[in-house]
Amino acid sequence: MPYKLYNSDAFDWLESQEANILHAIVTDPPYGLQEYTSKELSKMRKGKGGVWRIPPSFDGAKRRPQPRFTILNNDELNDIKNWFEKFGNATFRVLRPGAHVIIASNSLLFPYVAIGMKDSGFEFRGSVARLVRTLRGGDRPKNGHKEFNMVSSAPRSCWEPWLIFRKPFKGTLVENLRKWETGGLQRISEETPFLDVLQSQRTPLNERRISDHPSLKPQSLMRYFAKAVLPLDRGTILDPFMGGGSTIAAAEYFGFESIGIEIDKIFFDIAKNGIPLLAKLDVRINGFQDDTTFSDKGTTITQEKLEF
Ligand SMILES: C[S@@+](CC[C@H](N)C(=O)[O-])C[C@H]1O[C@@H](n2cnc3c(N)ncnc32)[C@H](O)[C@@H]1O
């Protein structure tokens, strides 16, 4: 089995590792605050109150809970920045020079993530805009829906930023690729470089049925990242906040080595059971044409085929 899973605190695990061993991190972190504490998880599992909210339903479909980030005050936003600095410090040592770190964020919080990671020593290398309707924001003013029917309290978010960082290296990229196998992002094809906009979808029902985690990311998206972060198709990807195991399943799909850490035993078991099934799914990158496939030779897409 090319992947290893640990039911552990990511920070403890990272501290116990040797330096310069990992090629990449792809992760969707807990944002360091409240949403994955046992108190908030228990409220979410009971379906009552706390930081988790159920987004409004437009079509009668039951929506999954989402963390309510708009309630964060300035101190809590600063805590996010500090938490990412701590995360950056913990991961910097175990990554090879030139290793990429791709972190899921959202349109409200990404500046705090970027500054925290930069302050821990990583280079900020841009972001991928995942075009997806998250159903966050865009509501009319509370208790004033009729009076202010043409007003939104905030934009409805239709994209999700995935931030890209790199551990700095000495010398040229070519030298680093030879020595550490890292530093660049794998191209989509000889003609097409890695692209920073991706039409996406919410996680399909069949994937959520396999791995019932409230933040499960789609395989189409995670395979896009897993392939990109290993420029030479070799190395080990870490997801320190594995959740339902979507990163590990994507790595497994390509036969890449990976390591997943999850602190919550219920989620850990969900991931352990779900990863082999998610990895077997036949998926395409939603938004690309039907001939988009992942194969041993890489993704077969070209820029002209992007649908916006
Ligand atoms: C946003 S979710 C990840 C979802 C995942 N990307 C997926 O597709 O299923 C973050 C996960 O990190 C876990 N977590 C929170 N703090 C942790 C820690 N210190 N160490 C390891 N896991 C942690 C939470 O229990 C949660 O499952």
The ligand as a MOL file (V3000), in Angstrom:
LIG
                    3D

  0  0  0     0  0            999 V3000
M  V30 BEGIN CTAB
M  V30 COUNTS 27 29 0 0 0
M  V30 BEGIN ATOM
M  V30 1 C -11.4170 20.6910 6.4360 0
M  V30 2 S -11.2360 19.0780 7.0330 0 CHG=1
M  V30 3 C -10.3960 18.2130 5.7570 0
M  V30 4 C -11.3110 17.6370 4.7260 0
M  V30 5 C -10.5900 16.8370 3.6710 0
M  V30 6 N -9.8180 17.6700 2.7870 0
M  V30 7 C -11.5570 15.9910 2.8490 0
M  V30 8 O -11.6360 16.1660 1.6190 0
M  V30 9 O -12.2790 15.1870 3.4560 0 CHG=-1
M  V30 10 C -10.0020 19.2590 8.2730 0
M  V30 11 C -9.7570 18.0090 9.1040 0
M  V30 12 O -8.6410 18.2540 9.9700 0
M  V30 13 C -8.8530 17.5360 11.1770 0
M  V30 14 N -7.9780 18.1260 12.2000 0
M  V30 15 C -8.1910 19.2450 12.9330 0
M  V30 16 N -7.1350 19.5020 13.7210 0
M  V30 17 C -6.2230 18.5170 13.4820 0
M  V30 18 C -4.9110 18.2210 13.9650 0
M  V30 19 N -4.3240 19.0150 14.8720 0
M  V30 20 N -4.2620 17.1490 13.4790 0
M  V30 21 C -4.8360 16.3410 12.5550 0
M  V30 22 N -6.0790 16.5540 12.0750 0
M  V30 23 C -6.7650 17.6300 12.5130 0
M  V30 24 C -10.3420 17.6840 11.4230 0
M  V30 25 O -10.8320 16.6790 12.2880 0
M  V30 26 C -10.9130 17.6060 10.0060 0
M  V30 27 O -11.3270 16.3030 9.6760 0
M  V30 END ATOM
M  V30 BEGIN BOND
M  V30 1 1 1 2
M  V30 2 1 2 3
M  V30 3 1 2 10
M  V30 4 1 3 4
M  V30 5 1 4 5
M  V30 6 1 5 6
M  V30 7 1 5 7
M  V30 8 2 7 8
M  V30 9 1 7 9
M  V30 10 1 10 11
M  V30 11 1 11 12
M  V30 12 1 11 26
M  V30 13 1 12 13
M  V30 14 1 13 14
M  V30 15 1 13 24
M  V30 16 1 14 15
M  V30 17 1 14 23
M  V30 18 2 15 16
M  V30 19 1 16 17
M  V30 20 1 17 18
M  V30 21 2 17 23
M  V30 22 1 18 19
M  V30 23 2 18 20
M  V30 24 1 20 21
M  V30 25 2 21 22
M  V30 26 1 22 23
M  V30 27 1 24 25
M  V30 28 1 24 26
M  V30 29 1 26 27
M  V30 END BOND
M  V30 END CTAB
M  END
